[in-house]
């Protein structure tokens, strides 16, 4: 699905005390052909608890009945205005949201998939705004806050993938952190010049302290034995 916005749980807006209890989900993805005048949202919804009166044939379209629309408000709190319809009138002079109607079944549910709504507003600007559902009389009966979702993110691929990614990222970070550091001292086995007794000195300590080589590596007279080297 990629980047889109989706509603949290619906609540009853201020002033509505009727019997309807709308639930479900509304989501909107981006719609654009490269110009603001044909930019908008692809709206999908799956709702229940809708107004059964919206099944009637005669509705007053002037009051925006039975509609699902995105508003400019940023909260469903009863003390905050829901705002007007999300729309850039400079590019889209006619409000498209009243045309997004729902027709509920006998059980009060309705679904729609990828309905084009040209608003002149990129879908990114819908994040943090509210979705409002109207009844047959045009009253606001439900409100839901939109939040952004990115299904293309690797963190959406499931816990199995995350358990693989996290250790890999930790290993990569630790490896990068060691780049440029001086390597720790390594043990050295270096034969040096023979001492006064004719024995070779074997430097095998990391601190450079000389140790006597085995007798097989030295011969009397201070000459090193090539057989043992």
Buried (B, 14 or more C-beta within 10 A) or exposed (E): EEBBBBBEEBBBBEEBEEEBEBBBBBBBBBBEEEEBEBBBBBBBBBBBBBBBEBBEEEBEEEBBBBBBBBBBBBBBBEEEEBBEBBBBEEBBEEBBBBEBBBEBEEEBBBEBEEBEBBBBBBBEBBBBBBBBBBBBBBBBBBBBBBEEBEEEEEEEEEEEEEEEEEEEEEEEEEEEEEEEEEEEEEEEEEBEEBBEEEBBBBBBEEEEEBEEBEEEBBBEEBEBEEEBE
